[in-house]
C-alpha cells in the first residue's frame, strides 16, 4: 500500500511505524472474512481493511477523522485478522497507533468510559464497587450484571521464596479470585513453589486499548517495578487478556526489566501441560472457548485442548471457534448492543452440542458468556483436580 505521510508525521516514531505497517497491506480482504464486526454489520469500514484505510487517511492528512473514531471504537481488538493476514500486517499495533493519535489530538470520553478507567485498573476500588454492586445487582443495567455475579472469597498466601509468581490480574482478583486459588493449589500439590505479590498493580491493558498511551505506560512501568525480580524464573497468567499485554512489554516499554518480565511470562496452559490431572467425576462433555487474546494475541492453540483430553474430558465440537464472544475487555460495556449480538451468536455455537459445562481462559469471557448462557461457564483450569 502506498503511503504519503503528512509532513508533521514523517520524522516521528509513530508515523514511521504506522507507515511500515501500512505498506505491508495488499488490500486482499482476507481479514474481512474472519472479522466479527464485519460479518455482523457488513460494512467495509467495520472490517480491518476499512479501518486500515481510515488510519491511513488520518496519518496522511494529519487530521482526526470522526468516522475513524467511530469505527475504531467498534473494533474488538480480537486480532483475528492478524491470524488470517497472509502479509503479516500487525493490525493490533496499527490500531493502537490510530487510537493514540485520535485521543492525543482530539480526546473525547463518555462518562461510562471515565468511570471504568477510574475503577477497573485499581483492585481495591473495583473490589469495593463489586461488593456494593452485588447488593443492588437486580437494579443494575444488564451489561453490568455480568460483573456482579456472586463469587467465593479466597486468599492466596504471599511468600518471598518462589520459583513461580502467579499474576492475579485486576478483574480476576476482584471477580473470580477462586481461579487463582485453585491454580495455586494445583501447583503446590505438585511441589511447585508459588507466590503472589500483594502490591500487584494493573498491567495497563485497559488504558492501552482506549488510546491512553501515556497512562498505559505509567501503569506498565509501575507493574514492572512491583513484580520484576531477577530471581523469579516464571510468571504465570491465567487471564489471557492480561497475559497478552504483559508479553508485549518488551515492545511497549523497551527496558531490560520489561523485556525479561515479558519473556518469563507464560499462560498457565504453557506451564501445566507437563503435568497430569484427574477429571471431575460429575463433568464429562466440555465446550471449549479459546479467547481471542490467547489464540490470536498470544498465538497459543491446542494446549488447553490436549490438557483437557489427556485428563479425560470429551471436547464437543464448537463451530466458529475463531470468532470473538463480544467481551473484549471494556467493549461489552462501551459497545453493549454489538457485544450482545456477538454473545448470542457465540452461545448458539457453544451450546448446540449440549455440553456439561463451557470452559474458557479469560475472566472477561467467562463473565460475559455466563451472563447469557443456560450452561455453567468456568475457567478451564478449575476442571483440573
GUTI-836824 format. One record per atom (N, C-alpha, C): residue in three letters; x, y, z. Coordinates in steps of 0.05 Angstrom, whole numbers, plus 5000, padded with zeros to 4 digits. Each point is the difference from the previous one (the first is absolute). Example, Ala and Ser with C-alpha at 12.3 -4.5 7.8 and 13.67 -1.06 7.14 Angstrom:
% residues 2
ALA526448865156
ALA498250245000
ALA501850245000
SER499350214986
SER501650245001
SER498550225014
% end
This chain:
% residues 385
UNK501749765000
UNK498350245000
UNK501850255000
UNK499450184982
UNK501550254999
UNK499150185022
UNK501950135014
UNK499450185023
UNK501650264996
UNK498650225003
UNK501250274999
UNK499550145026
UNK501749965019
UNK499650115027
UNK500050314999
UNK498350125017
UNK500050295003
UNK502850095010
UNK500650244992
UNK502750105006
UNK500649995030
UNK498050065016
UNK500450015029
UNK500649725012
UNK499449794985
UNK500349735011
UNK502349854988
UNK501350114979
UNK502149854986
UNK502349935019
UNK500750185017
UNK502349955017
UNK499449895028
UNK497449955004
UNK499249895027
UNK500149695000
UNK500649895023
UNK500149715003
UNK497349874994
UNK497850135009
UNK497449894995
UNK499350004970
UNK500750224987
UNK499550024971
UNK501649794984
UNK502549975007
UNK501749814986
UNK499149715004
UNK499149945025
UNK499149735006
UNK497349954986
UNK498350205000
UNK497449974985
UNK500549954971
UNK501850154988
UNK500649974971
UNK501149724995
UNK501849905017
UNK501149744997
UNK497949784999
UNK498150025019
UNK497849805001
UNK498150034977
UNK499350254993
UNK498150054978
UNK501149894973
UNK502550034996
UNK501249914974
UNK499849704996
UNK499649855022
UNK499849714998
UNK497249924989
UNK498050175003
UNK497349924992
UNK499850004970
UNK498949794989
UNK499749974970
UNK497050004992
UNK498350105017
UNK497150044994
UNK498649734994
UNK501049785008
UNK498849744991
UNK497349955012
UNK499450105024
UNK497449965012
UNK499649745014
UNK502049835002
UNK499849755015
UNK499150065029
UNK501050235010
UNK499450075028
UNK497050035005
UNK498650114981
UNK497150045004
UNK498549745004
UNK501049794987
UNK498649745002
UNK499949905029
UNK501950075016
UNK500049905028
UNK499650225021
UNK499150244991
UNK499550225019
UNK497249985011
UNK499649985026
UNK497449975011
UNK498150244994
UNK501150255002
UNK498250234995
UNK499350034971
UNK501849934982
UNK499450014971
UNK497949794994
UNK500349765011
UNK498049794995
UNK497350075011
UNK500050155022
UNK497550075012
UNK498650244986
UNK501650204992
UNK498950254990
UNK500250024969
UNK501849864988
UNK500350014971
UNK501050274989
UNK501250165017
UNK501050274993
UNK503149984997
UNK501050084976
UNK502949994995
UNK501550155022
UNK498950225010
UNK501450165020
UNK500049865027
UNK498449805004
UNK500049845024
UNK501549744997
UNK501849994980
UNK501849784997
UNK502950105001
UNK502049835003
UNK502750095002
UNK501050174976
UNK499349914976
UNK501050154976
UNK498950285000
UNK497450045007
UNK498950275000
UNK501250165023
UNK500549885023
UNK501250155022
UNK502950084993
UNK501449834986
UNK502750064991
UNK500050254982
UNK498050024982
UNK499850234983
UNK499450255016
UNK498349985020
UNK499450235017
UNK502550105015
UNK501649815011
UNK502450085014
UNK502050124980
UNK500349884977
UNK501750114979
UNK499250294993
UNK497450054998
UNK499050274993
UNK500850205022
UNK499849925025
UNK500850185022
UNK503050074999
UNK501649804995
UNK502950045000
UNK501050154975
UNK498450004980
UNK500750154976
UNK499050295001
UNK497750045013
UNK498950275002
UNK500850145026
UNK501049855020
UNK500650125026
UNK497650125013
UNK497749894995
UNK497550095012
UNK498449765011
UNK498850055023
UNK498349805012
UNK497449974985
UNK499449764993
UNK497649944984
UNK497949885019
UNK497750135002
UNK497949905019
UNK498949734991
UNK500049954973
UNK499249744991
UNK501949795010
UNK502650075000
UNK502049825010
UNK499649945029
UNK499450215016
UNK499549965029
UNK497749805004
UNK497950044985
UNK497649845002
UNK500549714994
UNK501449954977
UNK500449724992
UNK502349865014
UNK502050155009
UNK502149885016
UNK498949935028
UNK498250155010
UNK498849935026
UNK498449754998
UNK498949944977
UNK498449764996
UNK501749754995
UNK502650034998
UNK501849774997
UNK500449865027
UNK499949745000
UNK500349845024
UNK502949965009
UNK501950074982
UNK502849945004
UNK500449705004
UNK498449834987
UNK500349715003
UNK502449904985
UNK501050144980
UNK502449934984
UNK499749754984
UNK497549924995
UNK499449774983
UNK501250064972
UNK499950254992
UNK501050074974
UNK503049954997
UNK501550035022
UNK502849944999
UNK500649714995
UNK498449825012
UNK500349724995
UNK499449934970
UNK498250154988
UNK499149954973
UNK501950134979
UNK501150235007
UNK501550164980
UNK502449864988
UNK500149974974
UNK502349874987
UNK502550184998
UNK499750265006
UNK502250194997
UNK501250075027
UNK498949905022
UNK501250055026
UNK499650285010
UNK497750134993
UNK499450275009
UNK499549995030
UNK501450165015
UNK499750025029
UNK497750185006
UNK497649914995
UNK497650175002
UNK499650105029
UNK500449835020
UNK499650085028
UNK501850245007
UNK502550004992
UNK501850225005
UNK499150254985
UNK499249964975
UNK499050234984
UNK497650125013
UNK498249845010
UNK497650105013
UNK500750165025
UNK502149915015
UNK500950165023
UNK500950274990
UNK501650014979
UNK501050264990
UNK497750184992
UNK498049884986
UNK497750164992
UNK498450115024
UNK499549835019
UNK498550095024
UNK501650205016
UNK502649965003
UNK501750205014
UNK499950274986
UNK500249994973
UNK500050254984
UNK497450165005
UNK497749855000
UNK497450135004
UNK499850125028
UNK500849845020
UNK499750105027
UNK501950235007
UNK502449994989
UNK501950215006
UNK499250274988
UNK498749994977
UNK499450254985
UNK497150095003
UNK498249825006
UNK497250085003
UNK498749815021
UNK500850025025
UNK498949815020
UNK497150045005
UNK498549795000
UNK497249995006
UNK499549755017
UNK498750045023
UNK499449775017
UNK497250015010
UNK498649785000
UNK497349985011
UNK500349985031
UNK497950065014
UNK500149985029
UNK500549715008
UNK498849814987
UNK500449725006
UNK503049924997
UNK501250094978
UNK502849944995
UNK501750115022
UNK499550255008
UNK501650125022
UNK499749855026
UNK497649915005
UNK499549845025
UNK501649744999
UNK499849864977
UNK501449754998
UNK503050035003
UNK501250214988
UNK502950045002
UNK500850085028
UNK498150125015
UNK500650085028
UNK499849765019
UNK498349814994
UNK499549785018
UNK501549744994
UNK499649904975
UNK500949734994
UNK503049955004
UNK501850184993
UNK502849945003
UNK501050015029
UNK498250075018
UNK500850035029
UNK498549795016
UNK501449805008
UNK498749765012
UNK498250075024
UNK501050175018
UNK498450055024
UNK497450164993
UNK500250184981
UNK497650154991
UNK498149804987
UNK501049834983
UNK498349814986
UNK498749815019
UNK501549905019
UNK498949815020
UNK497850135016
UNK500450265008
UNK497950145015
UNK497550044984
UNK500450084974
UNK497750054983
UNK498549744994
UNK501449784997
UNK498749744995
UNK498449925024
UNK501250035024
UNK498549925024
UNK497550175004
UNK500350264995
UNK497650175002
UNK498049944978
UNK501049954976
UNK498249954978
UNK498449745003
UNK501149815014
UNK498549755004
UNK497650045018
UNK500150205016
UNK497750055018
UNK497650124984
UNK500650134978
UNK497950124983
UNK500149884972
UNK500949764998
UNK500549874974
UNK497550004982
UNK497749955011
UNK497649964983
UNK499150274988
UNK501050225010
UNK499350264989
UNK502150114980
UNK502249854997
UNK502150094982
UNK499349954971
UNK501150164981
UNK499649944972
UNK501149734993
UNK498949874979
UNK500749734993
UNK503049974996
UNK501450184985
UNK502949964996
UNK501649995026
UNK499150135021
UNK501550015025
UNK499449755017
UNK497849874995
UNK499249775017
UNK502149774998
UNK501249974977
UNK501849784997
UNK502550035017
UNK500650255007
UNK502450055017
UNK499349975030
UNK497449965006
UNK499150005028
UNK499149735009
UNK500849794986
UNK499149735008
UNK501449925026
UNK498649865018
UNK501349925025
UNK502449824996
UNK502050035017
UNK502449844999
UNK500749915029
UNK501749805001
UNK501049915026
UNK502550175008
UNK500250065025
UNK502450145009
UNK502349815000
UNK502450104995
UNK502449835000
UNK502450175007
UNK502149875009
UNK502450155007
UNK502449824994
UNK501950114986
UNK502549864994
UNK502250125017
UNK501449835014
UNK502150095018
UNK502250134984
UNK501150225009
UNK502250134987
UNK502649885012
UNK502049994983
UNK502649895009
UNK502350144988
UNK502449945010
UNK502450144990
UNK501749814983
UNK499949745004
UNK501649824984
UNK498249834982
UNK500350034974
UNK498349854982
UNK501349984973
UNK499449794986
UNK501049974973
UNK498050104980
UNK497450035009
UNK497850094982
UNK498550225014
UNK499650224986
UNK498350225010
UNK497449994984
UNK497849985014
UNK497349994987
UNK498950284998
UNK499650094976
UNK498850264995
UNK497049995006
UNK499050185016
UNK497349995009
UNK498050144981
UNK500950234988
UNK498250154983
UNK498050165016
UNK499450254990
UNK498150175015
UNK497349885001
UNK498849934977
UNK497349904999
UNK499849735012
UNK501949824993
UNK499849735011
UNK500349995030
UNK501750175010
UNK500550015029
UNK497550095015
UNK498450184987
UNK497650105013
UNK497549844994
UNK499949884976
UNK497549884991
UNK500049695001
UNK502349874994
UNK500149715001
UNK502649915014
UNK500450095025
UNK502649935013
UNK500349705005
UNK497849855000
UNK500349715004
UNK501649864978
UNK500250134977
UNK501649884978
UNK502950015007
UNK501050235010
UNK502850025008
UNK500649815023
UNK498149985019
UNK500449825023
UNK500249714991
UNK498349924981
UNK500049734990
UNK502649934986
UNK501050194983
UNK502549954986
UNK502349985020
UNK500050175020
UNK502149995020
UNK500049735014
UNK497649905007
UNK499849745013
UNK500949774982
UNK499350024974
UNK500949804981
UNK503149984999
UNK501250234999
UNK502950014998
UNK501449915026
UNK499050095022
UNK501249925026
UNK499749705005
UNK497849894991
UNK499749715002
UNK502049844983
UNK501250144981
UNK502049884983
UNK502850115006
UNK500450095025
UNK502650095010
UNK501150244985
UNK498350174990
UNK500950254988
UNK499650235020
UNK502250145005
UNK499850235018
UNK498650234986
UNK497950105012
UNK498450214988
UNK499750245018
UNK500250244989
UNK499450245016
UNK498450194984
UNK498750195014
UNK498750234987
UNK501250255013
UNK499850224985
UNK500950265010
UNK497650165009
UNK499850055025
UNK497650145011
UNK499750284988
UNK502250134993
UNK499950274989
UNK499850014970
UNK499449774987
UNK499749994971
UNK498050214990
UNK500850144979
UNK498450214989
UNK498849924973
UNK498650194987
UNK498849944974
UNK502249984979
UNK499649824981
UNK502049964978
UNK499950224979
UNK497950175000
UNK499850224981
UNK498449944975
UNK498949754999
UNK498649924975
UNK497650164994
UNK498450085020
UNK497650154996
UNK500650274988
UNK501950145011
UNK500850274990
UNK501249974972
UNK501549794995
UNK501349964974
UNK497949984978
UNK497949855005
UNK498049954980
UNK498050244996
UNK500150185019
UNK498450244998
UNK501550244989
UNK502549964991
UNK501550214988
UNK501450185020
UNK500149925025
UNK501350165021
UNK502949915003
UNK501650064981
UNK502749884998
UNK501750085024
UNK500250255007
UNK501750085022
UNK499149885027
UNK497450005004
UNK499049875025
UNK500549705000
UNK499849884977
UNK500649714998
UNK502949955007
UNK501850164989
UNK502849965006
UNK500650055030
UNK498650185012
UNK500450055029
UNK499249755016
UNK497749894993
UNK499149755014
UNK502049774995
UNK501049984975
UNK501849784994
UNK502750035015
UNK501050245001
UNK502550055014
UNK499749935030
UNK497750085011
UNK499549935029
UNK499849705004
UNK498749874980
UNK499749715001
UNK502749865001
UNK501750094982
UNK502749884999
UNK501550055025
UNK499850245011
UNK501450075024
UNK499149835024
UNK497449945001
UNK499049845022
UNK500649714997
UNK499949894976
UNK500149714996
UNK502749894992
UNK501650164986
UNK502449884989
UNK502049935021
UNK501049764999
UNK502049905019
UNK501849814983
UNK502650074999
UNK501749844982
UNK500349715009
UNK499249945025
UNK500249725010
UNK497549844993
UNK497950134991
UNK497649864993
UNK500249894972
UNK499749744997
UNK500449874974
UNK497550034982
UNK497649995012
UNK497649994984
UNK497850165013
UNK498550154983
UNK497650145008
UNK497749864985
UNK497949935015
UNK497849864987
UNK497550185000
UNK498750014976
UNK497550154997
UNK497849804993
UNK497850025015
UNK497749834993
UNK497750174988
UNK500550264997
UNK498150184986
UNK501350084974
UNK499249894978
UNK501450044975
UNK500050294991
UNK498150165009
UNK500050284993
UNK502350155013
UNK500749925025
UNK502450125013
UNK502549894987
UNK500049734996
UNK502449874989
UNK500950124974
UNK498250054982
UNK500750104973
UNK501350285003
UNK499150165019
UNK501250265005
UNK502849985011
UNK500349845021
UNK502649985013
UNK502049884981
UNK499349824983
UNK501849884981
UNK501050204979
UNK498650234998
UNK500750204981
UNK501650235013
UNK500849975025
UNK501450225014
UNK502650074987
UNK501449814988
UNK502550064987
UNK499750214979
UNK498049974983
UNK499450204979
UNK499150265012
UNK498349985020
UNK498750245010
UNK501850175018
UNK501649875016
UNK501750155018
UNK503050004992
UNK500949784990
UNK502749994990
UNK502349985020
UNK499449995026
UNK502149985020
UNK500949715003
UNK502349965012
UNK501049735005
UNK498149845018
UNK499050145022
UNK498249865018
UNK497449934987
UNK498950184983
UNK497549944987
UNK500349774980
UNK502350004986
UNK500549784981
UNK500149735015
UNK501450005022
UNK500449755015
UNK497349915012
UNK498550185011
UNK497449935011
UNK498249894978
UNK500050124976
UNK498449904978
UNK500949724992
UNK502649964998
UNK501149744992
UNK499449785020
UNK499850075025
UNK499649805021
UNK497049955006
UNK498250154987
UNK497249975005
UNK498849794981
UNK498649815012
UNK498749784986
UNK497150005006
UNK498349934981
UNK497349935006
UNK500149745017
UNK498149975018
UNK500049775018
UNK499949744984
UNK498849994976
UNK499949764984
UNK502849924990
UNK501750204996
UNK502849934991
UNK501649875022
UNK499250045025
UNK501449895023
UNK498849735009
UNK497349984999
UNK498649775010
UNK500149764982
UNK500650044974
UNK499849774981
UNK501949775007
UNK502050055016
UNK501849785007
UNK499149835024
UNK497850075012
UNK499049865024
UNK497649824992
UNK499349825018
UNK497649844996
UNK497950075022
UNK497549984993
UNK497850075018
UNK497849804999
UNK498150035018
UNK497649825000
UNK497650164991
UNK498249864987
UNK497550124991
UNK498050035023
UNK498450214999
UNK497850035019
UNK498049784995
UNK499149855020
UNK498349774995
UNK497250074989
UNK499150255004
UNK497350074991
UNK499950154973
UNK502450024988
UNK500150154975
UNK501549834979
UNK498849974976
UNK501349854979
UNK500350164975
UNK497850134991
UNK500050144974
UNK500550305004
UNK502050104986
UNK500950285003
UNK499950144973
UNK498750234999
UNK500250184977
UNK502150215007
UNK502250004984
UNK502350175006
UNK499950254984
UNK500250235014
UNK500250264986
UNK502850105005
UNK501650034979
UNK502750115002
UNK499850304995
UNK500650175019
UNK499850294997
UNK501850104977
UNK499250224988
UNK501650124979
UNK502850085009
UNK500250095025
UNK502550085011
UNK502049775002
UNK498949755001
UNK501749775001
UNK500749894972
UNK497949964984
UNK500549874974
UNK501150204978
UNK499250255001
UNK500950194980
UNK502150195011
UNK499850075026
UNK501950185012
UNK502649865007
UNK499849795016
UNK502449855009
UNK500749774981
UNK498249944981
UNK500449794980
UNK500549735014
UNK498449945021
UNK500249755014
UNK497549844992
UNK500449784986
UNK497849844990
UNK500649705006
UNK498049865009
UNK500249715004
UNK500949915027
UNK501250175017
UNK501149925025
UNK497749925020
UNK498150185003
UNK497849955019
UNK498549754991
UNK499649984974
UNK498649764990
UNK501449745007
UNK502650004997
UNK501649765007
UNK499949945029
UNK500250215017
UNK499949965029
UNK497449875008
UNK497850124991
UNK497349905008
UNK499549724989
UNK500749954976
UNK499649734989
UNK501749795014
UNK502550085007
UNK501749825015
UNK498949945027
UNK498650205011
UNK498749965027
UNK497649834999
UNK498849964976
UNK497849824997
UNK497450134991
UNK500150264994
UNK497550144991
UNK499549964971
UNK497550004992
UNK499249994972
UNK499450294991
UNK501550094981
UNK499650274989
UNK498049994977
UNK497750125004
UNK498049994979
UNK500650204978
UNK499049944975
UNK500650184978
UNK498750285005
UNK501650214992
UNK499050285003
UNK500550144974
UNK497950094987
UNK500250144975
UNK501250285005
UNK501450104979
UNK501050285001
UNK501650065025
UNK501649825008
UNK501650035025
UNK501950234998
UNK500650104976
UNK502050224996
UNK498750275005
UNK497450025002
UNK498650255002
UNK499750095029
UNK500050275004
UNK499950125026
UNK497249975012
UNK500049985027
UNK497449975015
UNK498750275005
UNK501650224995
UNK498950275004
UNK500750125027
UNK501649875016
UNK500850115026
UNK502050224996
UNK502449924992
UNK502150194991
UNK500550235020
UNK500549935026
UNK500650205020
UNK497650185005
UNK500450264996
UNK497850195005
UNK497950014977
UNK500549854979
UNK498250014976
UNK497149935008
UNK499749805017
UNK497349915007
UNK498450215014
UNK501350205011
UNK498650225013
UNK499850244982
UNK502250064985
UNK500050244983
UNK498749964973
UNK499849754991
UNK498649934975
UNK498049785006
UNK498350055019
UNK498249795011
UNK498349874979
UNK498950154981
UNK498249884981
UNK501449804981
UNK502350084990
UNK501549824983
UNK501049765016
UNK500950055024
UNK501049795017
UNK497949795005
UNK497550085005
UNK497849815005
UNK499549834976
UNK500150124976
UNK499549854975
UNK502249794996
UNK502550075006
UNK502249814997
UNK499849785021
UNK499150085024
UNK499649805021
UNK497949794992
UNK497850104989
UNK497849814992
UNK501049804979
UNK501650114981
UNK501049824979
UNK501949795012
UNK501750095018
UNK502049825012
UNK498749785016
UNK498050085016
UNK498749805017
UNK498549794984
UNK498850074977
UNK498849804983
UNK502049794992
UNK502450084993
UNK502149814992
UNK501049845024
UNK500250125023
UNK501149865023
UNK498049805012
UNK497450064998
UNK498149845014
UNK498649794982
UNK500550014974
UNK498449824982
UNK500649715004
UNK502349935011
UNK500749715005
UNK499449925028
UNK498550165015
UNK499149945027
UNK502349915019
UNK501950185004
UNK502349935018
UNK499150015029
UNK501549875017
UNK499550025029
UNK500850285010
UNK502350104990
UNK500950275007
UNK501250134976
UNK500250275001
UNK501650154981
UNK502550095015
UNK502349974988
UNK502550085012
UNK501450214984
UNK501350195013
UNK501450214986
UNK502650075015
UNK501550204991
UNK502650055012
UNK500450295007
UNK497950155002
UNK500250295007
UNK497650085016
UNK500550165021
UNK497850085018
UNK497950154986
UNK500750184982
UNK498050164986
UNK498249824983
UNK501149824986
UNK498549814984
UNK498249835017
UNK501049915023
UNK498549825018
UNK497550155010
UNK500350245009
UNK497750155010
UNK498150074978
UNK501050074977
UNK498350084977
UNK498449764991
UNK501349774996
UNK498549764991
UNK498049915020
UNK500850015026
UNK498249915021
UNK497550175002
UNK500250254992
UNK497750185003
UNK497749934982
UNK500649854978
UNK497849934982
UNK499749704996
UNK501649845014
UNK500049724994
UNK498249855020
UNK498749794990
UNK498549825018
UNK501849775010
UNK502549994990
UNK502049815007
UNK502050135018
UNK500949875020
UNK502050125018
UNK502650064985
UNK501250235006
UNK502550084987
UNK502250025021
UNK502249874995
UNK502249995020
UNK502750064987
UNK501950075016
UNK502850024990
UNK501049714996
UNK501249954978
UNK500849724993
UNK501749875022
UNK501850165013
UNK501849885019
UNK498649895024
UNK497650105006
UNK498549905023
UNK498849724995
UNK500249904975
UNK499249734994
UNK502149805007
UNK502450095007
UNK502249825007
UNK500049965030
UNK500149755008
UNK499949935029
UNK502849935010
% end
